[in-house]
């Protein structure tokens, strides 16, 4: 068996490798920063800011795909008196593809009529030198965004359109950027907004010269102390949080107008079995569909595994750890789950207690205390290994879900934690988890676990495929660690897919070709082997066709969908069929 590290690389590297960067100029860290205070550099590019703790803001200027241009802008900014300005590189590989609706493009050196955009928030900007593309979102996928287009086109944005972008390029458009009195993006679960410190700004805001670390939202060590939390009686924690994105995914329809190799391979095997009589044309039309149905009804081997697939279910760990994982997985659906979480003293349980309190009661001392306790308990005992992704000795005050969810990711990756992040976290908070992934990708993610929450395994053809492949597994006892690693990678492909690059596509193509070359050779040695290989082929290529449509429905091209489908199939059969590669 290949080394575990190799398995991780083969699964996770395809999800995070893109060889491009976005450059921006970090102007500095300022207290009570207001946009007009930076009018002296506005001619050099679009000025935007990230709010931090304690009334601080990290101010940036411009966006460039060429570092030389960013360096030139930084030099000009330093000549204006901002001596701490420097170029910040943001690799696109740290982000992920998200779906937005582009409303308009504006010149950054001209006044932007933000009042026109305000009703259509939340708003984001994509800066490219002298232009900013103004978009809204983020949406689950292209199909979810398309029905909303008429709402925008009937208003002032006649040319609005749906697009996929790397979220590393997105900047939030808030009060600082617009100059409007009210922020464009209210936090619905944050009823008590923090009051400003009341300091009187000068012409040039005070520059503390702070060069931020990777976690821009982190409070500095020793600041923002948390006061004693209000005492809660045991058993009072309840989850009255309505599900906003619950529901089972519909199995995607197969597009009969797309010519593809997967359909051609399926047609070949069905024709050899005399269930398909039409032309080998690579189009999955009615003839191919009927041929597949006839094969299901008449092939004894496939029928056997079709029955077995209904009873094929991954095992669940027993014991206290299994109970906590199940409670976290079902935190929004099972009324008893919050009680299980509250009864646990583990750091990750404290973090989810904080999450429930934040969602039901908003930010507060209880939330802060629970999260800070969880962080210190998780990381203070760390010895060796990768460095912690943030300052775990700092004291944090959680005013928004984005920071809380980011730190939940860090806690799931903490040394010694075996609890996987639940599916609903991604379904409920797609924007926040996308941002967390972008930040999290900078660090080693080998210890990060994600619940096997993809719904691919609920598809009939994939259930049959998994059932046949498991029978061909040469291991006397399945390796649960490897299975969990594949499941985590598959969940990421389901929740946050991104197109594979040329090298990664070559890798999955070679894996696919080698797998079938060796399986065909094995099948030719014995009639019983051949029956298994035939049934496996039908399930495999039928699954590949369906997976390609799933990814195309998310806005990927056929070529991109093919690579993602093969990567997904590798997470399903890569381990049990490892001896054939």
N, C-alpha and C positions, 0 to 999 in steps of 0.2 A: 504494500500500500504506500502511496506517496506520502511524504511528510505533511503534517498538518499545516505547516507554514505555506507549503506549495498550494494546498487547497485554498487557503485564504487568498493568496495572490491571484489564483486563477479565477476566483469568484468575484473578488471585490475590486481588483484593479480596473476591470472594464467599466466600473461604475464611476470612476473618479478621474480618468486620465484625459485631459484636454490640454494641448500645448499652446495656449494663448494667454495674454494678460491684459488687464485694464489698469491704466495708470491715472492717478489723481494727485493733486498737490495738497498735502496736509499743512494748512496754514498755521495751526496752533490750537491750544486749549485756552478758552476764554470764559470769564464769569459774566453771567447775565448778558450774553451776546445778543444783539439785535441786528437784523440784516442791514439797515442803513449805515451802520458803523463800518461796513466794509465796501462802501461805494467807491473808495479810492482804488480798489483792485477789481471792481466789477467789469471793467472794460477788458480784463484779461481772460475772463471766463465766468461760467455760472458758479455762484457761491451757494453752498449748502452746508448743513450742520447736522451732527448727531448729538442729541441731548445726553448728558451724563448725570451722575449724582451730584448733589450739593450745588445746583445752579450752574454747573459747568457745561460747556458745549465744545465739541470738537468740530472745528470749522475746516471745510475743504473747498477747493476750487477746481473746476474743470474735470473733463474726462478725455482720455487719450488712449489710442491703441499703439502709439509710438512713444517710447520712453524719451527719445531726444526732444520731442515737442513738449513733453511734461517737464523735462529738465529746464527748457528755455522759459516756460511759464514760472517755474519755481525761482529761477534767477531774477525774473522781473518782479516777483512778489517780495523777495528779500530786499531788493532795491527800494521798495516802498516802505521799508521799515519792519517787515515781519521776518526777523532774522532767524526764527526757528523753522521756517517753512522748508519742507523736504518732499520729495516724490515718494508716494506710497504705491507699491505694486499689489494688485489683487488678482492672483491667478484665477482664470475662469474654471480651472479644474476643481476649485473649491466650492463652486456653485452647483446648481442643478437647473434643468430646463423647467420653466413654469409658463403657464398660459396667461396672457393679458389681452386687453383690447386697446389698440393704439387709437387715440383720439385726434391728435394733431402734432405737427412739428413746428417749433418756434425758434427764432434766432435768439441766442443768449444775450446779445448786446442791445436788445430792444425790450421795452416794457411788455410784459406778458399779462394778458387780461385774465387773471386767475379767477375773478368773479364768474366768468363764463364756465370755468371748469369745476367750480366748487360743488354744484349739485351732483356731480358725477363721480365723486370720490368713492373709496380711497384712491389717491393719486400717487403715481410714481413717475420718475424721470429717467430717461436714458440719455446721457450726455455724450456727444461726440464732437469735441472741439467747439465750434461756434454754433452748434445746434443742440436742441434738447427735444427728444421725442416724449410726449406726455401720454402716459398710458394709465389704465385703471385695471383693477383685478385685486388679488390673484384668483384664477378660476381653476377648478379641478382638472379640466382638460379642454381641448378645442370644442368638443361636442357640447359641453356645458356652457361655453361662452357664446356660441353661435346664435342661440335663440334670443340673446340679449341685444344683439346688434341693432334691431329696429328701434329700440329705445334711444340709442345714441344717434342713429341716422335721421330719426324724425326730429331731432333737436338741431343744435348748431354744428354737429360733427357728421356731415354727409358722407365723408370718406373713411369713417371708422372701420377698422378691420381687426380680426383676431390674428395673433401671432404667438409663437413660442420664443422665449428669450432666456438667456442665462441670468439667474437672479442676482449674480454678482454685479451685473450692470445696473441694477435698479437702485435708485435712491428714493427715500420717502419724501413726499412733498407735504410739508407741514407749515405751521405759522411762520417760522423763520424764513422759509423760501418764498412764501406768498406775500407776506406783510399784512395779511388780513387779520382782523381782530380776533377771530375765533379759528382754532385749528381745523383743518379740513378733515382730519381723521379722529373723531372722538373715540375713546376707549369705552365701549358700552359696559364693560364689567368693572370699570374704575370710576365710581361715582364721586369719589373725593379726590379731586386733582390737587397736587401739591401747589401751595402758594409760592410765588417768587420771593426771593430773599429781600427785595425792596432796595437793593443797592442802586445808587444813581450812576448810570453809565456816563463815561466821558467820551470825547470824540474818538479816541482809540481805546477799545476795551482792554482791560488788564490781561496780559498774556503771561500765563504761568509757565510757559515753555515745557509743558508736560508732553512727552512723547508716549502715546498710549500703547498699552500692550495689545495682545490679540483680542482680548475680551473688552470691547469698548464700553460695555455697560457696567463693568466691575467698579465697585466702590474701592477707594484706596484703603489700605490697612489702617485700622485705628479710627476710621471715620464712620459716620452714620451709625452710631451705636444703637443697638436694639434695646428698648426698655423691657421690663419684665412683662411677660405676656399675661393676658387675662386668663384666669384659671377656668378650665372647662371640666365639667363632670364627665367621667368615663361613660361612653355610650351615647353621647350627644351628637357625635359627628354623623351627619346624614348627607347623602348625595341626592339633592333635588334638582339635578342639572338635566335639562331637556337635551335629548340628542338632536343635533342640528344636521348631521350628515349620515345618519344611520340608514341601513337598507342594503339589501344584497344586490350585487352587481348583476346586470343582465348579461347573459352569454352573448358575445358579439356575433352578429350575422356575418356570413362569409360573402365577400364582394366577388361576384362572378365575372366582373369586367376586368379583373387584374390577372395578367399572365405571370406565373411564378413557377419556380423550380419545384417548390414543395408540392404543388398541385400535380405537376408532371410526374414526380416520383410516386405519388399516391395512385395516379392513373395507371402507371406501369404495373404496379403490384396487383391492382384490382383487375386489370386486363389479363394478367397471367392467371388469375383465379377465376376468370370467366364471369365476373360480375359487372364488368364495364366493357362496352362494345364500341364506344365512339372513338373519335380521333384523339391521339395523344397530343393535345394542344396546350396544356398548362393552364387552362381556364377551368376554375371550379364551378361548372354550370350544373344544370339539373341532371345531366348524365352521370357526372362524377358523384353528385350527392346520392342519386339512386343506387349507383354501384357500391358506394360505401354502406348504405342501408342494407342492401342485399347481402353483402359480405357479413355484416353483423348478424343477420338472421340465419345464415347458412353455414358459417365456419365454426366447427365444434370447439376449436381451441379458443377463438375469440369469445364465443359465447360463455365458455367456462370462466374466463377471466372477467367477463362482464358481470357475472354473478359474484365472483370473489371480490371485485372492486367495491361492491356495495358494503362489504364487511371490513374493508381495509381501512384502518384508522390508526394514526400514530398514537403511541402510548403517552400517557401523562404521568409525570413523576408524582409519587405519593409523598406523604409526610407534610410537615409544616411548611417547607419551602414551596411545595406544589400548591398548597392551599393559598399561600400569599400570592403566587403567580396567577392563579385562577381568579382571586379576588381583584387584583389589579386589572387583569384582562377584562373583567366584567363589572368594573367599577361604576359605569353609568347605566347598567341594565339590571343588576342584581341588588335588591334592597339590602341584603345581608352583607354584601361585599365591603361597604365602608366599615362595618363593625370588625371584620377580619383585619382590615388594614389598620384600624385604630388599636387593635389588641397587640399588634406586632411592634417591637422596639427596634427593628432594623432601620438603618438609615434610609433606605429606599421607601419604606413604609411611611416614615416621617415626611418625606418629600411629597408623597401622594396625599397625606393628610393636609399638607399645606396647599396642594392643588385644589382639593375639594373646598377648603375654607376660602380660597381666593375666588373660586367660581361662584360660591354661594353668598359670600359676605364682602367680597372685595379685598383690597390690600389692607394689611394691618399688622400689628405686632405679633399676633399668633403665627401668621404666615411667615414673617421674617425669622422668628425664633426657630420654628420647625425646620425651615430650609437651612439656616446656618448651622443648626445642630447636625443635620444630615450630612452637610458638606464636610464639616470637621471630623465627624466620626468615620466618614468614608476615606478621607485623604490624609489625615494626620499620621496614620500608621504606615503610610506608603514608604517602601524602601526599594531603591533600585527601579528598574524598568523605565518606561517612557516618562518624561516629565509631565506633571499635571497640566492640563490645558488652561488653567486659570489660577488666580491667587486664592487658594482655599483657606488662607489665614485671614482674608479680609472679612468684614462684616457687611452683609448686603441688605438693602431695603428694596422689596419687590413692589414696584409701582405698575408694572405691566406684565402680561402673560408671556411676552416674548423672552424676557430675561429668565423667568421661572422655567419655561420649557427648555431653554438652552441649558440651564443648570440641571434639569432632569436628565438630559442627554449625557451630561458629564457624570452624573451619579450612576447612570446605567453602565457607563464604561469604567467605573471606579474599580480599583483592585479588590478582588474578593466578592464582587457582586455577581450573582447568578440570575438575577431577575431581568427578564427581557422587557423592552419597551413595548407597550400594548398597541394594537392596531388602531384603536379609537383615537389615540392621541394624534395620529396623522389625519384621520378622517375629520375630527373636530377642529383641528388647527393647522390647515395646510400651509398657510403663510408663515406661521411661527415655526413649524417644524422644518420648512424649507430653509428659513434663515438659520436655524440651529444646525442643519446639515452643512450649510455653507461654512459656518464657523468651525464645526466639528471636524470637517474634512482636513483641516490643517494639521490634525494630530493623528496619532496611531489609532485606528478604530478596530483593532483586532479583538479588544475586550468588549466591544459594544455588541449587545444582542438585541435583536428585534423579533417580536412574536411572529410566528409563522402565520401571518394574517393575509397572505395573498389568497384570492378566491380561485386561482387557477386549478387547485386540487379539487374543486367542486365540479369541474367540467367532466362529463362522462368519459370522453376520449382520453383525458389526462389521467383519470382514475384507473382506466384499463391499462394505460401505458405504465403507470407506477406499479400496478399489481404484477404485470408480466416482468418488469425489470427487477422487482424485488425477489422473484423466484430465481433469477439468474445471478443473484449476489453470491459470490464465493465465500464471504465471511460467515463463519458459523454463528457469530453473534454480531448484530449490527452495531456499528460504532456511533453512539449517540452524539458524540462531540462533532463528528464530521457531518452527520445528518442535520444537526442544529445549525452548523455553519452554512450549509447549503440553503436551509430554510430561511435563515436571516438574509442571505444574499438575494434569494427569490422574492422575499418581502420587499426589499429595496427596489428591485426591478418592477414590482407591482405598484408600489406607492410613489416612487420617485425615479422613473426611468430616464435615462439620458442616452443619446446616440453613441454607439461605439466608434472609436477612431479606426483608421485603416489597419493598424497593427492588431487591434483587438478583433476586428472583423476577420482578419486572416487567421487569428488564433482559433476562433470558434468554427470557422470553415474547415480548418485542418482537423480539428477535433471531430467534427461531424463526419468528414470523409474517412478518417482513420477508423472511427467507430464502426461504420457500415462496411468497410472493406474487411475488417476482422470478423464482424458478425456474419457476413456472407460466407466467408471461408469456413467459419465454425458450423454454419447451417448446412453446408454442402457435404459434411462428413456423415450425417445421419438424418434419416427422414423425420425423426422426432424433433431434432434440432431445427430442421427446416420449417416445420409447422410453427414452432415458437417464434422463429425469426420473421415469418410471414405475418403473424398476428401482431408482433412488435412493430413491424414496419408500418402497417396500416394505422395503428394507434399513434405512432410517432409522427407520421407525415400529416395525418388528420389534425393532430394537436398543433403541429407547426403552422398549418394554414390558419387555424383559428387564432393562434397567438399573433401571427402577423397582422390579422385584422384588428385585434385588440390594440396593438401599438399604432397601426395606421389611424385608428379612430382617435388616438391621442395626438395626432398631428405629425407623426413621423412619416417619412417617405418609405416606399416599399423596400429599398435597400437598407435603410436604417431599421425598419421593422423586422426584416429577415435576420439581421445580426442580433437584435434584442430577443427574437423568438428562439434562436439557437442558444443564446446565453441562458435563457429561461429553461430550455430543455436540458441543458447541462446541469442545472441545479436540481432537476427532477430525476434524471437517470445517470448523471455523471458518477455518483458513488456506487450504486449497485452494478453498473456496467463497466466499472473501472478496469477490470481485467481484460477488456476487449480494446483498450486504447494503449 
